Amino acid sequence: MSTTVENLPASRQITYAIGQLGWSTLVNIVGVALVYFYLPPDTAGLPQLITGATFFGVLNAITLIAASGRLLDAITDPWIAGMSDRSKNPRGRRIPFMAKGAIPATLFLIAMFVPPFSEQSGWNILWLVVCQALFYIFLTVYVTPFFALLPEMGHTPQQRLNLSTWISITFALGIILAGLTPAIAGALEGAFDLEPLRAFQVAVGGLALIAMVCMFVPVLTIDEKRYSSGQPSTIPLGPAVRATFENSEFRKFVVSDFAYFTGLTIVQTGLLFYVTVLLQEDEALVATLLAVMV
């Protein structure tokens, strides 16, 4: 039997990129809507679900919770990467992980927006901490192997550039799709006479399910063994991480990546407040502004 690895055709490049559209939508729903949902302005018609008290003058509960989620994400990334690298699954090292991560990530994203009490409560804080932690763990189970597939299926610089271009486009589309959350919530509120809280939850749930379908597109359409050149790794996690950070170019990338996503998070988190409180415009403007930005 031939062991020749095939080049990834254009149709499969697109289905691979659709997976990025899915997880980008999930993570950007968190970026755009989470703080606004739990600590809404008075004009939003939403109940305040957790305390707005500040710590050390500038930090509040939602800030600390969001930061803890990203810290956990940084810890689990190399752990999941190591397990994926060493996997000997007959379907491949990446696709099986992606298949396992998509559904739980979606469900815990939805759960983050369905707290146990529709009023301010300490139980809502605990709920958010647990659901956010599990969301980021399962998102990592999907995203880390997803990115590892790119150099394994892109056998030449041009092929890798093509894949990178496609996923850049779909990441931007995911930001725009997530930005539709408040507009969809407003439409549902008017069309079905829903309370603002319920309309927001339905909007998040609907977008999350669309995102999950997108995440399964590469899982169901790409034969990893057919297109990937990757082989199971025997390098332990610790030495692998050390070797990676000894690369000066990688360290530069980490710094630039951190700066980019810090800026993006600041804009996303504040945009709903800028639009509704400072500009006193309708929430639907958020999607338009995000589309222009990306």
Secondary structure, DSSP 4 states (H G I P E B T S, - for coil): ---PPPPPPHHHHHHHHHHHHHHHHHHHHHHHHHHHHHS--GGG-PPP-S---EETTTEEHHHHHHHHHHHHHHHHHHHHHHHHHH---TT-SSHHHHHHHHHHHHHHHHHHTS-S-SS--HHHHHHHHHHHHHHHHHHHHHHHHHHHHHHHH--SHHHHHHHHHHHHHHHHHHHHHHHTHHHHHHHHHHHH---HHHHHHHHHHHHHHHHHHHHHHHHHH--HHHH-------S-HHHHHHHHHT-HHHHHHHHHHHHHHHHHHHHHHHHHHIIIIIS---TTHHHHHHHHH-
